[in-house]
Amino acid sequence: MIERTMIVLCAKRLYTPQEEIKDPLLFIEDGFVSAVSSRAQQEIPKNATVIDLVKDGLAEAILAPGFVDIHMHGGAGLDVMRAGPGELPRLNQFLTTHGVTGYFPTTVAAPLDQTCGALERLADAIEACQSSPGANSDGMQARPLGIHLEGPFLSHKRRGVHPPEYLVEPTLQIFERLWQAARGQVRMMTIAPELPGALEVIAEAARRKVCVSIGHSDAELEAARAGVRAGARHATHTFNAMRPLDHRDPGILGEVLTDPQLSADIIADGIHVAPAVIQIFLRAVGLERSVLITDAMAAAGMPDGTYQLGPIQVEVKDGKCTKDGTLAGSALTMDRAVRNVTHFAGWTLQHAVRAATLNAARAVGLAQHGHLAPGAEANIVVLGPKGEVRGAFVRGRAGSR
């Protein structure tokens, strides 16, 4: 019989993230959280391996769930649609240094054959993590948890930089082709609900437990509501690539900002959305449904220059990513997004962390991610008092720093 090893993490504070625990003890067994308590409530077993971050020099260390980024296209010079299996570990290590322990590699509109090839490669990476979550010769890293299809079912009018020649009207046949290429690993899909055929595809994707997200859309209010009735439950990079809000014609934003059935995400880099509007978003959508994403592309963590976003070449200058003057993804990292929310909207660090963890995981149905509670995966970020990343653990093992 193999004896299970217990690890106990000690810190100054812990965010579950619904509550804060002072002087916490976080118990980990076989890569999962087995208990969470304070030092006053529970003793440390004598046979446990203790990692005391305070004694190790991190006097103000905060334990929080690892960040979950449900919309990202790349980083560290790599694009998720083009990177080979041998390159993904570099991206995964980069993400871990910014507190991300799980993510959804996200596509952009491209020729269907190219998209299907990318989906097959991403499915390989996801299945490799699922089959051997602890066997990684490169050290523990952020893991791809599912695929986010952004395109090809997008509005031509609100396409952003997605090439118009690769956009198609939604059909069950095309959705099935993409689903088969991804071997069922599609966990999220952005779609414009006003397109012909969209409601049928939304209903089928929702039936397969895909988080259907309305976005890249010129929908009027009733079309957006029809998408929600069909099964959509989320909104993609709110305000960006959406019909603008008008006080007499609220459009899709009227639905996104008022429907309690919907969660919604936002790119909090101060470039895609003005800080004052981020504050409006957080107030309207609220603490339980607001989700932070990066929409990061290969340029994240890299100097200014030219980078690839699927089939698109993007210019990056002063951290702003554009194609012919149109925003094209971001160079944002999730830890920066969390800190930005505390500055832009006055949210506490605990609340900002929730938007990058629990809310994201709940939106897409990742029950074992985004929180620290018995039964959850031991995916943890160690933060300083201002939200700076000091370390990470993936399934209970120390990640890259």
Order of alpha helices (4+ residues) and beta strands (2+ residues): beta-beta-beta-beta-beta-beta-beta-beta-beta-beta-alpha-beta-alpha-beta-beta-alpha-beta-alpha-beta-alpha-beta-alpha-beta-alpha-beta-beta-beta-beta-beta-alpha-alpha-alpha-beta-beta-beta
